[in-house]
């Protein structure tokens, strides 16, 4: 049994009978194996995928890679892949669906199974090819056939993610679920095309049948059926045996279709030899065969219902976090790895998983919620949105609208809304966010880390028109961005993540045409780099994800702020950003809650006003759980966090939701302030720099503290405070030291009378002597225990294990590291002594261990971040994880 205990769940089976089943409830925790390991889903007749034929036995394998494919399983162990951009039958093959490659499939059975960056580890046919076509359109005008790829090459000749054909040439429309199979729908030069497939056993062997209906063709058309190599011996054999086909120079076997006003139908039969090679193709005009005219599916494909409850309420302060007991086992035999959710006005939610499943959830605001599956088959989706009651899913295929034609609650038609942007096969070109705007258009953001080739829409935010017909770049220079909009003011923001060209974690306010610094997605004529509204120290937020504006009074002291999700922590942050004055300054502080789920998506339930969070992990998170759904409830009206935080030339104002202890609040010893700068370079991250350019931090003296008459506001008098990229303020007003972080772009003069302070002139405050300190912060001693605290605080735990394992980690383990010989990428071998550890922490780019280079394994410099005592403590902690020889030098 995986998990901490048994949980009784209710499952509504097709006849409506409630049957108890046993479930482990929370999904596998770190170090445990998932209950379900087979990514293939027999209940789903289609799935989106990238299809890589470059290393296949296809005679037209060279450069044959399709990032946006709909694959069908037909029975008789046959599968087909249809390229939705070039509108071609890319391949027919026998055997298992696809090789388990890519981010979703590789991590499904092995939770921390990480697909490498680049385009070298992509899904391929899982068995022998029967037929394939080359990288060219599937349809042609007769007499003007083109057997090459006509699409623009964009930024790199070798990049095969080139986007769809021009709309007037062809356009993918979607897939209809017909119960016994699916039908494909698209347009070719204004003509409507519908296709269906099946595989069956005949007296002569296996036959794959392809039915096509063409309507409204204004000119004769040529359909590509199969391509052969220039010297392929099979070409002449198949050509001689086939019927109803035509031949084109270059060994292309085609079907010719006349112009028509009425529907023209044909059946194309691919007949196989016993060794799964193509024997012949027979093309015949036909009235619709019986297998294409069967009645559509009646009733749901997935009638089962599963009830789930919340467990483990945690938190003894202003907030409580509850975790949903996930349905394991479940009747769909699927892992539930949620990436995003949206709520309807009635409190029902739509939950999207990374494995392409969509669930409708009723009653999350009650003790027991009911889950049902309503769609499936998406390729690594990461975001969904609602517009006018309709659900849109953003996957590698594009943006798809879910259509329920018969009212049974399930998706009958997967209608393409837009694919008018380029999708690379690069594993890090992720479909990260889909945001609906009030005018009906959408903003999308795609991952920016491009390893092999540059792609024109990676690392950019695009605006997709309300009808889906157009997509244009809205902002660029974003490494891994998640976009949001404030529903009250319309302000558009985005997170990004520290990396090359990104010195720390930024909160961006997006403007049309803005460039935000990431060097792999630079416009052709780049404008000046726009500064973030807020920098967040890497140790506070290593992986900034989604932002949700807390525009609900039931969220207590969080109301009006932005809630920021951090994946790696995982943690929740409160951001104070004035939508009208965001160019001046902003502040952020951690919310004191314990989050177990690796955060990727969140939303506020309009029925109960609680904050719901979802996520899963493959690598780079410290979360205790692999996957899950949690909800945050406010159990007290106020918390210990400021409701207002603002800097001025004369100091910092903090306002709290309840009165403070005047003695503690008025003591300058209750506060510590410091600032530092970052540098944006092509290197990964940034050290910390003082104002004079040296490594380190600038301390700021709190000269005196003013306390307002109502004791809810304090003003820290700090003389000559200046704009800075990062200002850190630690305060101890409630028994523990707490931190808030600011970015100051502009600072105004402070007028204490405007804030109700009895002092009217700050000049007189600074004219008095520095106020005495009663509170003293305890000094931290150099120790291995302190080193372990730093290991956790500075996110070393996210990349380096201390038990020798590599699950979910991208850096070498600290276990047994000390005094071990280390082979570097330059071929040198060094001993991991004290000096080596210090150098590796402060300047990691100069001592990269063999096997740990590459984009995903980068590490920032800690110069100016760790002081001498901190560095010594961290080295002591690493040494404590190894057997240190007696003769090892100190």
Buried (B, 14 or more C-beta within 10 A) or exposed (E): EBBEEEBEBBBBEEEEEEEEBEBBBBBBBBEBEBBBEEBBBEEBBBBBBBBBBBEBEBBBBEEBBBBBBBBBBBEBBBBBBBBBBBBBBBBBBBBBBBBBBBBBBBBBBBBBBBBBBBBBBBBBBBBBBBBBBBBBBBBBBBEEBEBEBEBEEBBBEEBBBBBBBEEEBBBBBBBBBBBEBBBBBBBBBEBBBBBBBBBBEEEEBBBBBBBBBBBBBEBBBBBBBBBBBEEBEBBEBBBEEBEBBBEBEBBBBBBEBEBBEEEBBBBBBBBBEEEBBBBBBBBEEEEEEEBBEEEEBEEBBBBBBBBBBBBBEBBEEBBBBBBBBBBBBBBBEBBBBBBBBBBBEEBBBBBBBBBBBBBBBBBBBEEEBBBBBBBBBBBBBBBBBBBEEBBBBBBBBBBBBBBBEEEBEBBBBBBBBBBBBBBBBBBBBBBBBBBBBEEEBBBBBBBBBBBBBBBBBBBBBBBBBEEBEBBEBBBBBBBBBBBBBBEEEEBBBBBBBBBBBBBBBBBBBBEEEBBBBBBBBBBEEEEEBBBBBBBBBBBBBBBBBBBBBBBBEBBBBBBBBBBBBBBBBBBBBBBBBBBEBBEBBBBBBBBBBEBBBBBBBBBBBEBBBBBBBBBBBBBBBBBBBBBBBBBBBBEEEEBBBBBBBBBBBBBBBBBBBBEBEEEBBBBBBBBBBBBBBBEBEEBBBBBBBBEEEEBBBBEBEBBBBBBBEEBBBBBBBBBEBEBBBBBBBBBBBBEEBBBBBBBBBEBEEBEBEEBEBEEEEBEEBBEEEEBEEEEEEEEEEBBBEBBBBBBEEBBBBBBBBBEEEBBBBBBBBBBBBBBEEBEBEEEEEBEBBBEBBBEBBBEBEEBBBBEBEBBBBBBBBBBBBBEEBBBBBBBBBBBBBBEEEEEBEE
